[in-house]
Structures are given as structure tokens and as C-alpha cells.
Amino acid sequence: MTKSRRIDSALAPPPVGAYPHARQHGNLLFLSGIGPRPPDGGAVPGVTLDAAGEVVDYDIDAQCHAVFANVRAVLQSASASWEDLLDVTVYLTDIKRDFLSFNRIWADYFRADGPSRTTVEVARLPTPIAIELKCIAAAPPAGSKK
């Protein structure tokens, strides 16, 4: 049986729970949910919170660019690349408001031969973010570097 390996990235924000950034099994790399939080633990890009810590407003463009940067960081830590992405599940908290903006930004990052994608709306994400990505990528052979 093929063993899996845990991937932790110093380049991405720490997970919000007891799980790795990704896990490689054979020739596949499974990324945990990745959001737009900055690696240094600072404020989420483009988010305005009220005194109670609830989201008042957010900039989906800023969050999209940040989440893509975080996915790249985890891929890099696993010796994989953007082009290795095979499948992406996108979680948006307001699909009516954000879907067109997300699609426009997606097109800037991917060509027509990019990964398959599913986009769903969720009521809430674990931190004050409007987007999270769940990705599967092709993994390089163990011990190789790209």
C-alpha cells in the first residue's frame, strides 16, 4: 500500500484546525481548504469588520488574489506548481454577488485547459472570509523537485 505524506507550508497561513495544508498519496496531492488569510496572520485582505467582529463588507477581488497566492504557496511547498492543479472546488459565501468577479479573476489565472471546477455557495466559512478553495493536483514523484 502506498503511504501518504503530510505537507505543511511555512509560506501559507497556518490551518485553523489540526490538519495539514495538504497530503500527498501516490501521484495525487490533496490540499485542505485554503482561504485568503495572509501567511503572517494579519487581517484578511479587503475585509471590514464591525465592533463585534462580524463582516460588514469585503473585497472579493482582493480575496481571490490572496487565495490564489496561498494555493500557489502550498503547491510550491509540495514541489508542485500551478499547472499541476487538476480539480478545484470553490466555496463562496455570496454566489450572487461574487460569481462574476470570481470568474473574471479565474480567467486571468487559468487558460481554457485549466483544472476542472465546481463552485458552490455556503452560508459561512470558519473565519471572516468570502472564499475558500479545495484543490486536487498532480503530485511530483517522491523526492523530486520542479
N, CA, C and O atoms as a GROMACS GRO file, in nm:
protein
  584
    1MET      N    1   0.085  -0.118   0.000
    1MET     CA    2   0.000   0.000   0.000
    1MET      C    3   0.089   0.124   0.000
    1MET      O    4   0.189   0.130   0.072
    2THR      N    5   0.054   0.223  -0.080
    2THR     CA    6   0.127   0.348  -0.087
    2THR      C    7   0.103   0.430   0.039
    2THR      O    8  -0.011   0.447   0.082
    3LYS      N    9   0.211   0.480   0.096
    3LYS     CA   10   0.197   0.567   0.213
    3LYS      C   11   0.171   0.710   0.167
    3LYS      O   12   0.213   0.751   0.058
    4SER      N   13   0.101   0.784   0.249
    4SER     CA   14   0.080   0.925   0.217
    4SER      C   15   0.176   1.008   0.301
    4SER      O   16   0.224   0.964   0.406
    5ARG      N   17   0.204   1.128   0.252
    5ARG     CA   18   0.291   1.218   0.327
    5ARG      C   19   0.218   1.348   0.354
    5ARG      O   20   0.142   1.398   0.271
    6ARG      N   21   0.244   1.402   0.470
    6ARG     CA   22   0.186   1.528   0.515
    6ARG      C   23   0.268   1.642   0.456
    6ARG      O   24   0.390   1.637   0.452
    7ILE      N   25   0.198   1.747   0.410
    7ILE     CA   26   0.263   1.867   0.357
    7ILE      C   27   0.223   1.984   0.446
    7ILE      O   28   0.105   2.015   0.460
    8ASP      N   29   0.321   2.048   0.507
    8ASP     CA   30   0.299   2.170   0.582
    8ASP      C   31   0.381   2.280   0.515
    8ASP      O   32   0.496   2.257   0.478
    9SER      N   33   0.323   2.397   0.500
    9SER     CA   34   0.389   2.506   0.430
    9SER      C   35   0.415   2.625   0.522
    9SER      O   36   0.323   2.677   0.584
   10ALA      N   37   0.540   2.666   0.529
   10ALA     CA   38   0.574   2.787   0.604
   10ALA      C   39   0.538   2.911   0.522
   10ALA      O   40   0.544   3.022   0.574
   11LEU      N   41   0.503   2.893   0.396
   11LEU     CA   42   0.472   3.004   0.306
   11LEU      C   43   0.323   3.044   0.307
   11LEU      O   44   0.286   3.149   0.255
   12ALA      N   45   0.240   2.959   0.367
   12ALA     CA   46   0.096   2.982   0.368
   12ALA      C   47   0.048   3.006   0.511
   12ALA      O   48   0.119   2.973   0.606
   13PRO      N   49  -0.072   3.063   0.527
   13PRO     CA   50  -0.123   3.083   0.663
   13PRO      C   51  -0.143   2.948   0.730
   13PRO      O   52  -0.176   2.850   0.664
   14PRO      N   53  -0.124   2.942   0.861
   14PRO     CA   54  -0.144   2.814   0.930
   14PRO      C   55  -0.290   2.769   0.920
   14PRO      O   56  -0.381   2.852   0.920
   15PRO      N   57  -0.314   2.638   0.913
   15PRO     CA   58  -0.452   2.588   0.913
   15PRO      C   59  -0.524   2.632   1.041
   15PRO      O   60  -0.460   2.655   1.144
   16VAL      N   61  -0.656   2.643   1.034
   16VAL     CA   62  -0.733   2.685   1.151
   16VAL      C   63  -0.774   2.566   1.238
   16VAL      O   64  -0.852   2.582   1.332
   17GLY      N   65  -0.722   2.449   1.207
   17GLY     CA   66  -0.751   2.329   1.285
   17GLY      C   67  -0.632   2.234   1.281
   17GLY      O   68  -0.526   2.268   1.229
   18ALA      N   69  -0.652   2.117   1.336
   18ALA     CA   70  -0.546   2.016   1.343
   18ALA      C   71  -0.543   1.932   1.215
   18ALA      O   72  -0.585   1.816   1.215
   19TYR      N   73  -0.494   1.991   1.108
   19TYR     CA   74  -0.483   1.921   0.981
   19TYR      C   75  -0.368   1.984   0.902
   19TYR      O   76  -0.330   2.098   0.928
   20PRO      N   77  -0.313   1.912   0.805
   20PRO     CA   78  -0.204   1.967   0.725
   20PRO      C   79  -0.256   2.058   0.614
   20PRO      O   80  -0.375   2.059   0.583
   21HIS      N   81  -0.165   2.133   0.554
   21HIS     CA   82  -0.203   2.211   0.436
   21HIS      C   83  -0.242   2.119   0.321
   21HIS      O   84  -0.332   2.150   0.243
   22ALA      N   85  -0.174   2.005   0.312
   22ALA     CA   86  -0.202   1.910   0.204
   22ALA      C   87  -0.153   1.772   0.245
   22ALA      O   88  -0.079   1.756   0.342
   23ARG      N   89  -0.195   1.674   0.168
   23ARG     CA   90  -0.147   1.537   0.186
   23ARG      C   91  -0.126   1.478   0.048
   23ARG      O   92  -0.213   1.487  -0.039
   24GLN      N   93  -0.009   1.418   0.029
   24GLN     CA   94   0.022   1.352  -0.098
   24GLN      C   95   0.002   1.202  -0.081
   24GLN      O   96   0.050   1.141   0.015
   25HIS      N   97  -0.070   1.144  -0.175
   25HIS     CA   98  -0.089   0.999  -0.178
   25HIS      C   99  -0.064   0.955  -0.322
   25HIS      O  100  -0.139   0.990  -0.413
   26GLY      N  101   0.041   0.878  -0.340
   26GLY     CA  102   0.076   0.836  -0.476
   26GLY      C  103   0.105   0.958  -0.561
   26GLY      O  104   0.184   1.044  -0.524
   27ASN      N  105   0.039   0.964  -0.675
   27ASN     CA  106   0.065   1.076  -0.767
   27ASN      C  107  -0.039   1.187  -0.755
   27ASN      O  108  -0.056   1.268  -0.846
   28LEU      N  109  -0.109   1.190  -0.641
   28LEU     CA  110  -0.209   1.296  -0.620
   28LEU      C  111  -0.177   1.376  -0.494
   28LEU      O  112  -0.126   1.323  -0.395
   29LEU      N  113  -0.208   1.503  -0.502
   29LEU     CA  114  -0.188   1.596  -0.391
   29LEU      C  115  -0.325   1.654  -0.357
   29LEU      O  116  -0.390   1.715  -0.442
   30PHE      N  117  -0.368   1.637  -0.232
   30PHE     CA  118  -0.498   1.685  -0.185
   30PHE      C  119  -0.475   1.802  -0.091
   30PHE      O  120  -0.423   1.785   0.018
   31LEU      N  121  -0.514   1.922  -0.133
   31LEU     CA  122  -0.499   2.041  -0.049
   31LEU      C  123  -0.619   2.054   0.042
   31LEU      O  124  -0.733   2.034  -0.001
   32SER      N  125  -0.593   2.088   0.168
   32SER     CA  126  -0.703   2.121   0.259
   32SER      C  127  -0.764   2.252   0.212
   32SER      O  128  -0.708   2.319   0.126
   33GLY      N  129  -0.878   2.289   0.267
   33GLY     CA  130  -0.940   2.415   0.230
   33GLY      C  131  -0.842   2.530   0.252
   33GLY      O  132  -0.785   2.545   0.360
   34ILE      N  133  -0.825   2.612   0.149
   34ILE     CA  134  -0.732   2.724   0.152
   34ILE      C  135  -0.811   2.853   0.137
   34ILE      O  136  -0.889   2.869   0.043
   35GLY      N  137  -0.791   2.945   0.230
   35GLY     CA  138  -0.860   3.074   0.224
   35GLY      C  139  -0.763   3.187   0.197
   35GLY      O  140  -0.645   3.162   0.172
   36PRO      N  141  -0.811   3.311   0.202
   36PRO     CA  142  -0.728   3.427   0.170
   36PRO      C  143  -0.655   3.490   0.288
   36PRO      O  144  -0.598   3.598   0.275
   37ARG      N  145  -0.656   3.423   0.405
   37ARG     CA  146  -0.584   3.481   0.518
   37ARG      C  147  -0.437   3.498   0.482
   37ARG      O  148  -0.382   3.414   0.412
   38PRO      N  149  -0.371   3.604   0.528
   38PRO     CA  150  -0.230   3.624   0.496
   38PRO      C  151  -0.142   3.529   0.577
   38PRO      O  152  -0.177   3.492   0.689
   39PRO      N  153  -0.028   3.490   0.522
   39PRO     CA  154   0.063   3.399   0.593
   39PRO      C  155   0.110   3.451   0.728
   39PRO      O  156   0.140   3.372   0.818
   40ASP      N  157   0.116   3.583   0.743
   40ASP     CA  158   0.166   3.640   0.870
   40ASP      C  159   0.059   3.651   0.978
   40ASP      O  160   0.087   3.700   1.087
   41GLY      N  161  -0.062   3.606   0.948
   41GLY     CA  162  -0.168   3.609   1.048
   41GLY      C  163  -0.238   3.744   1.060
   41GLY      O  164  -0.320   3.762   1.150
   42GLY      N  165  -0.208   3.838   0.971
   42GLY     CA  166  -0.271   3.969   0.973
   42GLY      C  167  -0.416   3.963   0.928
   42GLY      O  168  -0.473   3.856   0.913
   43ALA      N  169  -0.472   4.080   0.907
   43ALA     CA  170  -0.612   4.091   0.867
   43ALA      C  171  -0.635   4.031   0.728
   43ALA      O  172  -0.547   4.037   0.642
   44VAL      N  173  -0.751   3.974   0.709
   44VAL     CA  174  -0.788   3.918   0.579
   44VAL      C  175  -0.798   4.034   0.479
   44VAL      O  176  -0.861   4.135   0.509
   45PRO      N  177  -0.736   4.021   0.362
   45PRO     CA  178  -0.740   4.130   0.263
   45PRO      C  179  -0.882   4.172   0.227
   45PRO      O  180  -0.968   4.088   0.197
   46GLY      N  181  -0.905   4.301   0.231
   46GLY     CA  182  -1.032   4.356   0.185
   46GLY      C  183  -1.152   4.337   0.276
   46GLY      O  184  -1.265   4.360   0.234
   47VAL      N  185  -1.130   4.295   0.401
   47VAL     CA  186  -1.243   4.271   0.492
   47VAL      C  187  -1.259   4.387   0.589
   47VAL      O  188  -1.162   4.433   0.649
   48THR      N  189  -1.383   4.433   0.604
   48THR     CA  190  -1.417   4.533   0.704
   48THR      C  191  -1.506   4.464   0.808
   48THR      O  192  -1.610   4.408   0.774
   49LEU      N  193  -1.462   4.470   0.935
   49LEU     CA  194  -1.537   4.408   1.045
   49LEU      C  195  -1.600   4.516   1.132
   49LEU      O  196  -1.546   4.626   1.145
   50ASP      N  197  -1.713   4.484   1.193
   50ASP     CA  198  -1.773   4.576   1.290
   50ASP      C  199  -1.711   4.550   1.428
   50ASP      O  200  -1.622   4.466   1.441
   51ALA      N  201  -1.757   4.621   1.528
   51ALA     CA  202  -1.702   4.610   1.664
   51ALA      C  203  -1.717   4.470   1.721
   51ALA      O  204  -1.638   4.429   1.807
   52ALA      N  205  -1.817   4.395   1.676
   52ALA     CA  206  -1.840   4.259   1.725
   52ALA      C  207  -1.760   4.155   1.645
   52ALA      O  208  -1.769   4.035   1.674
   53GLY      N  209  -1.684   4.200   1.546
   53GLY     CA  210  -1.605   4.107   1.466
   53GLY      C  211  -1.681   4.044   1.351
   53GLY      O  212  -1.633   3.948   1.290
   54GLU      N  213  -1.799   4.096   1.320
   54GLU     CA  214  -1.878   4.046   1.208
   54GLU      C  215  -1.840   4.120   1.079
   54GLU      O  216  -1.808   4.239   1.083
   55VAL      N  217  -1.845   4.051   0.967
   55VAL     CA  218  -1.811   4.111   0.839
   55VAL      C  219  -1.918   4.213   0.800
   55VAL      O  220  -2.037   4.181   0.793
   56VAL      N  221  -1.874   4.336   0.774
   56VAL     CA  222  -1.961   4.442   0.728
   56VAL      C  223  -1.953   4.451   0.575
   56VAL      O  224  -2.054   4.471   0.507
   57ASP      N  225  -1.832   4.436   0.523
   57ASP     CA  226  -1.809   4.442   0.379
   57ASP      C  227  -1.679   4.370   0.348
   57ASP      O  228  -1.597   4.348   0.436
   58TYR      N  229  -1.661   4.334   0.221
   58TYR     CA  230  -1.538   4.270   0.177
   58TYR      C  231  -1.516   4.295   0.029
   58TYR      O  232  -1.608   4.327  -0.045
   59ASP      N  233  -1.392   4.280  -0.011
   59ASP     CA  234  -1.350   4.299  -0.150
   59ASP      C  235  -1.318   4.161  -0.205
   59ASP      O  236  -1.213   4.104  -0.174
   60ILE      N  237  -1.407   4.106  -0.287
   60ILE     CA  238  -1.388   3.970  -0.340
   60ILE      C  239  -1.264   3.964  -0.429
   60ILE      O  240  -1.196   3.861  -0.432
   61ASP      N  241  -1.234   4.071  -0.503
   61ASP     CA  242  -1.115   4.069  -0.588
   61ASP      C  243  -0.988   4.048  -0.504
   61ASP      O  244  -0.904   3.965  -0.538
   62ALA      N  245  -0.975   4.124  -0.396
   62ALA     CA  246  -0.857   4.110  -0.309
   62ALA      C  247  -0.851   3.970  -0.250
   62ALA      O  248  -0.743   3.912  -0.240
   63GLN      N  249  -0.966   3.916  -0.209
   63GLN     CA  250  -0.966   3.782  -0.151
   63GLN      C  251  -0.932   3.675  -0.255
   63GLN      O  252  -0.863   3.578  -0.222
   64CYS      N  253  -0.978   3.691  -0.378
   64CYS     CA  254  -0.946   3.594  -0.483
   64CYS      C  255  -0.795   3.590  -0.508
   64CYS      O  256  -0.735   3.483  -0.513
   65HIS      N  257  -0.734   3.706  -0.524
   65HIS     CA  258  -0.589   3.710  -0.548
   65HIS      C  259  -0.512   3.651  -0.431
   65HIS      O  260  -0.412   3.582  -0.450
   66ALA      N  261  -0.558   3.677  -0.308
   66ALA     CA  262  -0.490   3.624  -0.190
   66ALA      C  263  -0.505   3.473  -0.180
   66ALA      O  264  -0.409   3.404  -0.145
   67VAL      N  265  -0.623   3.420  -0.210
   67VAL     CA  266  -0.643   3.275  -0.200
   67VAL      C  267  -0.560   3.204  -0.308
   67VAL      O  268  -0.506   3.096  -0.283
   68PHE      N  269  -0.551   3.262  -0.426
   68PHE     CA  270  -0.468   3.201  -0.530
   68PHE      C  271  -0.321   3.201  -0.489
   68PHE      O  272  -0.250   3.104  -0.514
   69ALA      N  273  -0.275   3.308  -0.426
   69ALA     CA  274  -0.136   3.314  -0.376
   69ALA      C  275  -0.112   3.205  -0.271
   69ALA      O  276  -0.006   3.143  -0.269
   70ASN      N  277  -0.210   3.183  -0.184
   70ASN     CA  278  -0.195   3.081  -0.080
   70ASN      C  279  -0.193   2.940  -0.140
   70ASN      O  280  -0.117   2.854  -0.094
   71VAL      N  281  -0.275   2.916  -0.242
   71VAL     CA  282  -0.272   2.785  -0.308
   71VAL      C  283  -0.136   2.764  -0.373
   71VAL      O  284  -0.078   2.656  -0.362
   72ARG      N  285  -0.084   2.865  -0.440
   72ARG     CA  286   0.050   2.855  -0.501
   72ARG      C  287   0.155   2.821  -0.396
   72ARG      O  288   0.244   2.740  -0.421
   73ALA      N  289   0.146   2.883  -0.279
   73ALA     CA  290   0.244   2.860  -0.173
   73ALA      C  291   0.241   2.715  -0.126
   73ALA      O  292   0.346   2.654  -0.106
   74VAL      N  293   0.122   2.660  -0.109
   74VAL     CA  294   0.112   2.520  -0.066
   74VAL      C  295   0.164   2.427  -0.176
   74VAL      O  296   0.236   2.331  -0.148
   75LEU      N  297   0.128   2.455  -0.300
   75LEU     CA  298   0.179   2.374  -0.411
   75LEU      C  299   0.331   2.378  -0.415
   75LEU      O  300   0.396   2.275  -0.430
   76GLN      N  301   0.387   2.496  -0.400
   76GLN     CA  302   0.533   2.512  -0.401
   76GLN      C  303   0.597   2.430  -0.289
   76GLN      O  304   0.700   2.366  -0.310
   77SER      N  305   0.537   2.432  -0.173
   77SER     CA  306   0.592   2.356  -0.059
   77SER      C  307   0.585   2.205  -0.083
   77SER      O  308   0.659   2.130  -0.020
   78ALA      N  309   0.499   2.162  -0.174
   78ALA     CA  310   0.487   2.020  -0.209
   78ALA      C  311   0.564   1.988  -0.336
   78ALA      O  312   0.549   1.879  -0.392
   79SER      N  313   0.648   2.083  -0.383
   79SER     CA  314   0.724   2.068  -0.507
   79SER      C  315   0.634   2.051  -0.628
   79SER      O  316   0.671   1.985  -0.725
   80ALA      N  317   0.516   2.110  -0.623
   80ALA     CA  318   0.422   2.109  -0.734
   80ALA      C  319   0.407   2.251  -0.785
   80ALA      O  320   0.464   2.344  -0.729
   81SER      N  321   0.330   2.268  -0.892
   81SER     CA  322   0.311   2.401  -0.949
   81SER      C  323   0.165   2.425  -0.984
   81SER      O  324   0.082   2.334  -0.981
   82TRP      N  325   0.136   2.548  -1.018
   82TRP     CA  326   0.002   2.592  -1.057
   82TRP      C  327  -0.054   2.505  -1.169
   82TRP      O  328  -0.172   2.470  -1.169
   83GLU      N  329   0.032   2.469  -1.263
   83GLU     CA  330  -0.009   2.390  -1.378
   83GLU      C  331  -0.045   2.246  -1.340
   83GLU      O  332  -0.106   2.176  -1.420
   84ASP      N  333  -0.009   2.202  -1.220
   84ASP     CA  334  -0.040   2.067  -1.174
   84ASP      C  335  -0.181   2.054  -1.119
   84ASP      O  336  -0.227   1.943  -1.091
   85LEU      N  337  -0.252   2.166  -1.102
   85LEU     CA  338  -0.389   2.160  -1.049
   85LEU      C  339  -0.479   2.082  -1.146
   85LEU      O  340  -0.477   2.104  -1.266
   86LEU      N  341  -0.556   1.989  -1.089
   86LEU     CA  342  -0.646   1.906  -1.168
   86LEU      C  343  -0.792   1.941  -1.145
   86LEU      O  344  -0.873   1.940  -1.238
   87ASP      N  345  -0.827   1.973  -1.021
   87ASP     CA  346  -0.966   1.996  -0.985
   87ASP      C  347  -0.972   2.096  -0.870
   87ASP      O  348  -0.895   2.088  -0.775
   88VAL      N  349  -1.063   2.191  -0.879
   88VAL     CA  350  -1.080   2.294  -0.776
   88VAL      C  351  -1.227   2.305  -0.740
   88VAL      O  352  -1.313   2.319  -0.828
   89THR      N  353  -1.255   2.298  -0.610
   89THR     CA  354  -1.389   2.327  -0.560
   89THR      C  355  -1.382   2.464  -0.495
   89THR      O  356  -1.299   2.488  -0.408
   90VAL      N  357  -1.471   2.553  -0.538
   90VAL     CA  358  -1.474   2.690  -0.490
   90VAL      C  359  -1.595   2.707  -0.399
   90VAL      O  360  -1.707   2.674  -0.436
   91TYR      N  361  -1.570   2.760  -0.280
   91TYR     CA  362  -1.677   2.789  -0.185
   91TYR      C  363  -1.689   2.941  -0.175
   91TYR      O  364  -1.594   3.008  -0.134
   92LEU      N  365  -1.805   2.995  -0.210
   92LEU     CA  366  -1.833   3.137  -0.200
   92LEU      C  367  -1.946   3.159  -0.099
   92LEU      O  368  -2.042   3.082  -0.096
   93THR      N  369  -1.935   3.262  -0.018
   93THR     CA  370  -2.042   3.290   0.078
   93THR      C  371  -2.156   3.371   0.018
   93THR      O  372  -2.264   3.378   0.076
   94ASP      N  373  -2.133   3.432  -0.099
   94ASP     CA  374  -2.240   3.506  -0.166
   94ASP      C  375  -2.222   3.490  -0.317
   94ASP      O  376  -2.163   3.576  -0.383
   95ILE      N  377  -2.274   3.380  -0.370
   95ILE     CA  378  -2.252   3.347  -0.511
   95ILE      C  379  -2.317   3.450  -0.604
   95ILE      O  380  -2.263   3.479  -0.711
   96LYS      N  381  -2.430   3.505  -0.565
   96LYS     CA  382  -2.498   3.604  -0.650
   96LYS      C  383  -2.410   3.729  -0.665
   96LYS      O  384  -2.398   3.784  -0.774
   97ARG      N  385  -2.351   3.773  -0.556
   97ARG     CA  386  -2.268   3.893  -0.558
   97ARG      C  387  -2.132   3.868  -0.624
   97ARG      O  388  -2.082   3.954  -0.697
   98ASP      N  389  -2.071   3.751  -0.599
   98ASP     CA  390  -1.929   3.732  -0.628
   98ASP      C  391  -1.894   3.642  -0.746
   98ASP      O  392  -1.779   3.640  -0.789
   99PHE      N  393  -1.991   3.568  -0.800
   99PHE     CA  394  -1.958   3.471  -0.903
   99PHE      C  395  -1.897   3.534  -1.028
   99PHE      O  396  -1.798   3.482  -1.080
  100LEU      N  397  -1.954   3.643  -1.077
  100LEU     CA  398  -1.900   3.705  -1.199
  100LEU      C  399  -1.758   3.759  -1.177
  100LEU      O  400  -1.672   3.744  -1.264
  101SER      N  401  -1.734   3.821  -1.062
  101SER     CA  402  -1.599   3.871  -1.032
  101SER      C  403  -1.501   3.755  -1.021
  101SER      O  404  -1.390   3.762  -1.073
  102PHE      N  405  -1.542   3.649  -0.952
  102PHE     CA  406  -1.454   3.533  -0.940
  102PHE      C  407  -1.422   3.475  -1.077
  102PHE      O  408  -1.306   3.444  -1.105
  103ASN      N  409  -1.522   3.460  -1.162
  103ASN     CA  410  -1.499   3.406  -1.297
  103ASN      C  411  -1.400   3.491  -1.376
  103ASN      O  412  -1.315   3.437  -1.447
  104ARG      N  413  -1.412   3.623  -1.364
  104ARG     CA  414  -1.320   3.713  -1.435
  104ARG      C  415  -1.177   3.693  -1.386
  104ARG      O  416  -1.084   3.685  -1.466
  105ILE      N  417  -1.160   3.684  -1.256
  105ILE     CA  418  -1.026   3.667  -1.199
  105ILE      C  419  -0.972   3.527  -1.231
  105ILE      O  420  -0.854   3.512  -1.261
  106TRP      N  421  -1.057   3.426  -1.224
  106TRP     CA  422  -1.018   3.289  -1.260
  106TRP      C  423  -0.958   3.288  -1.401
  106TRP      O  424  -0.854   3.227  -1.425
  107ALA      N  425  -1.025   3.357  -1.494
  107ALA     CA  426  -0.979   3.360  -1.633
  107ALA      C  427  -0.842   3.426  -1.646
  107ALA      O  428  -0.768   3.396  -1.739
  108ASP      N  429  -0.807   3.516  -1.554
  108ASP     CA  430  -0.674   3.577  -1.555
  108ASP      C  431  -0.566   3.478  -1.512
  108ASP      O  432  -0.450   3.491  -1.552
  109TYR      N  433  -0.603   3.380  -1.431
  109TYR     CA  434  -0.507   3.284  -1.376
  109TYR      C  435  -0.500   3.153  -1.454
  109TYR      O  436  -0.398   3.084  -1.453
  110PHE      N  437  -0.609   3.119  -1.524
  110PHE     CA  438  -0.615   2.990  -1.593
  110PHE      C  439  -0.653   3.009  -1.739
  110PHE      O  440  -0.733   3.096  -1.774
  111ARG      N  441  -0.596   2.926  -1.821
  111ARG     CA  442  -0.635   2.921  -1.962
  111ARG      C  443  -0.751   2.822  -1.973
  111ARG      O  444  -0.794   2.764  -1.874
  112ALA      N  445  -0.801   2.803  -2.094
  112ALA     CA  446  -0.914   2.712  -2.116
  112ALA      C  447  -0.879   2.569  -2.077
  112ALA      O  448  -0.968   2.490  -2.048
  113ASP      N  449  -0.751   2.534  -2.077
  113ASP     CA  450  -0.711   2.398  -2.041
  113ASP      C  451  -0.675   2.385  -1.893
  113ASP      O  452  -0.602   2.294  -1.854
  114GLY      N  453  -0.726   2.475  -1.812
  114GLY     CA  454  -0.701   2.472  -1.667
  114GLY      C  455  -0.776   2.357  -1.601
  114GLY      O  456  -0.832   2.271  -1.669
  115PRO      N  457  -0.776   2.355  -1.469
  115PRO     CA  458  -0.838   2.245  -1.396
  115PRO      C  459  -0.991   2.246  -1.408
  115PRO      O  460  -1.051   2.348  -1.440
  116SER      N  461  -1.051   2.131  -1.380
  116SER     CA  462  -1.197   2.128  -1.370
  116SER      C  463  -1.236   2.206  -1.244
  116SER      O  464  -1.153   2.227  -1.155
  117ARG      N  465  -1.362   2.249  -1.237
  117ARG     CA  466  -1.400   2.336  -1.127
  117ARG      C  467  -1.548   2.318  -1.093
  117ARG      O  468  -1.632   2.300  -1.181
  118THR      N  469  -1.575   2.323  -0.965
  118THR     CA  470  -1.711   2.326  -0.914
  118THR      C  471  -1.721   2.446  -0.820
  118THR      O  472  -1.632   2.468  -0.738
  119THR      N  473  -1.828   2.523  -0.832
  119THR     CA  474  -1.847   2.640  -0.746
  119THR      C  475  -1.978   2.624  -0.671
  119THR      O  476  -2.082   2.599  -0.731
  120VAL      N  477  -1.971   2.639  -0.539
  120VAL     CA  478  -2.091   2.625  -0.456
  120VAL      C  479  -2.099   2.742  -0.358
  120VAL      O  480  -1.998   2.801  -0.321
  121GLU      N  481  -2.221   2.772  -0.318
  121GLU     CA  482  -2.242   2.875  -0.216
  121GLU      C  483  -2.257   2.807  -0.080
  121GLU      O  484  -2.325   2.706  -0.066
  122VAL      N  485  -2.192   2.866   0.019
  122VAL     CA  486  -2.203   2.818   0.157
  122VAL      C  487  -2.250   2.935   0.244
  122VAL      O  488  -2.226   3.051   0.211
  123ALA      N  489  -2.316   2.902   0.353
  123ALA     CA  490  -2.368   3.007   0.440
  123ALA      C  491  -2.257   3.081   0.513
  123ALA      O  492  -2.267   3.201   0.539
  124ARG      N  493  -2.150   3.009   0.546
  124ARG     CA  494  -2.044   3.069   0.626
  124ARG      C  495  -1.918   2.984   0.613
  124ARG      O  496  -1.925   2.864   0.588
  125LEU      N  497  -1.804   3.048   0.631
  125LEU     CA  498  -1.676   2.978   0.637
  125LEU      C  499  -1.618   2.999   0.777
  125LEU      O  500  -1.664   3.088   0.849
  126PRO      N  501  -1.519   2.919   0.817
  126PRO     CA  502  -1.474   2.922   0.957
  126PRO      C  503  -1.411   3.052   1.006
  126PRO      O  504  -1.408   3.076   1.126
  127THR      N  505  -1.363   3.134   0.917
  127THR     CA  506  -1.305   3.263   0.954
  127THR      C  507  -1.377   3.369   0.871
  127THR      O  508  -1.454   3.333   0.783
  128PRO      N  509  -1.355   3.499   0.895
  128PRO     CA  510  -1.430   3.601   0.821
  128PRO      C  511  -1.379   3.618   0.677
  128PRO      O  512  -1.322   3.720   0.640
  129ILE      N  513  -1.402   3.514   0.597
  129ILE     CA  514  -1.359   3.513   0.458
  129ILE      C  515  -1.480   3.487   0.370
  129ILE      O  516  -1.580   3.432   0.415
  130ALA      N  517  -1.471   3.527   0.243
  130ALA     CA  518  -1.581   3.509   0.149
  130ALA      C  519  -1.554   3.398   0.048
  130ALA      O  520  -1.643   3.363  -0.030
  131ILE      N  521  -1.432   3.342   0.050
  131ILE     CA  522  -1.395   3.240  -0.047
  131ILE      C  523  -1.298   3.140   0.015
  131ILE      O  524  -1.214   3.176   0.097
  132GLU      N  525  -1.313   3.015  -0.026
  132GLU     CA  526  -1.218   2.911   0.012
  132GLU      C  527  -1.209   2.814  -0.105
  132GLU      O  528  -1.308   2.789  -0.173
  133LEU      N  529  -1.088   2.761  -0.129
  133LEU     CA  530  -1.067   2.665  -0.238
  133LEU      C  531  -1.024   2.531  -0.182
  133LEU      O  532  -0.946   2.525  -0.087
  134LYS      N  533  -1.074   2.425  -0.239
  134LYS     CA  534  -1.034   2.288  -0.210
  134LYS      C  535  -0.979   2.232  -0.340
  134LYS      O  536  -1.050   2.226  -0.440
  135CYS      N  537  -0.851   2.192  -0.340
  135CYS     CA  538  -0.783   2.158  -0.465
  135CYS      C  539  -0.724   2.018  -0.464
  135CYS      O  540  -0.683   1.966  -0.361
  136ILE      N  541  -0.722   1.959  -0.582
  136ILE     CA  542  -0.650   1.834  -0.606
  136ILE      C  543  -0.553   1.863  -0.719
  136ILE      O  544  -0.589   1.923  -0.821
  137ALA      N  545  -0.428   1.819  -0.701
  137ALA     CA  546  -0.325   1.842  -0.801
  137ALA      C  547  -0.249   1.714  -0.828
  137ALA      O  548  -0.249   1.622  -0.747
  138ALA      N  549  -0.184   1.709  -0.944
  138ALA     CA  550  -0.091   1.601  -0.972
  138ALA      C  551   0.033   1.626  -0.886
  138ALA      O  552   0.082   1.738  -0.877
  139ALA      N  553   0.082   1.521  -0.824
  139ALA     CA  554   0.198   1.535  -0.735
  139ALA      C  555   0.323   1.485  -0.807
  139ALA      O  556   0.318   1.388  -0.883
  140PRO      N  557   0.435   1.553  -0.783
  140PRO     CA  558   0.560   1.504  -0.841
  140PRO      C  559   0.601   1.375  -0.772
  140PRO      O  560   0.561   1.351  -0.658
  141PRO      N  561   0.680   1.292  -0.838
  141PRO     CA  562   0.728   1.170  -0.771
  141PRO      C  563   0.802   1.206  -0.641
  141PRO      O  564   0.867   1.311  -0.633
  142ALA      N  565   0.791   1.120  -0.542
  142ALA     CA  566   0.856   1.144  -0.413
  142ALA      C  567   1.004   1.175  -0.434
  142ALA      O  568   1.074   1.107  -0.509
  143GLY      N  569   1.050   1.280  -0.366
  143GLY     CA  570   1.192   1.318  -0.372
  143GLY      C  571   1.230   1.404  -0.490
  143GLY      O  572   1.345   1.447  -0.499
  144SER      N  573   1.137   1.431  -0.584
  144SER     CA  574   1.173   1.513  -0.699
  144SER      C  575   1.142   1.659  -0.669
  144SER      O  576   1.059   1.690  -0.584
  145LYS      N  577   1.210   1.748  -0.738
  145LYS     CA  578   1.186   1.892  -0.727
  145LYS      C  579   1.154   1.946  -0.865
  145LYS      O  580   1.216   1.905  -0.964
  146LYS      N  581   1.057   2.036  -0.872
  146LYS     CA  582   1.025   2.101  -1.001
  146LYS      C  583   1.106   2.226  -1.017
  146LYS      O  584   1.094   2.295  -1.118
   0.00000   0.00000   0.00000
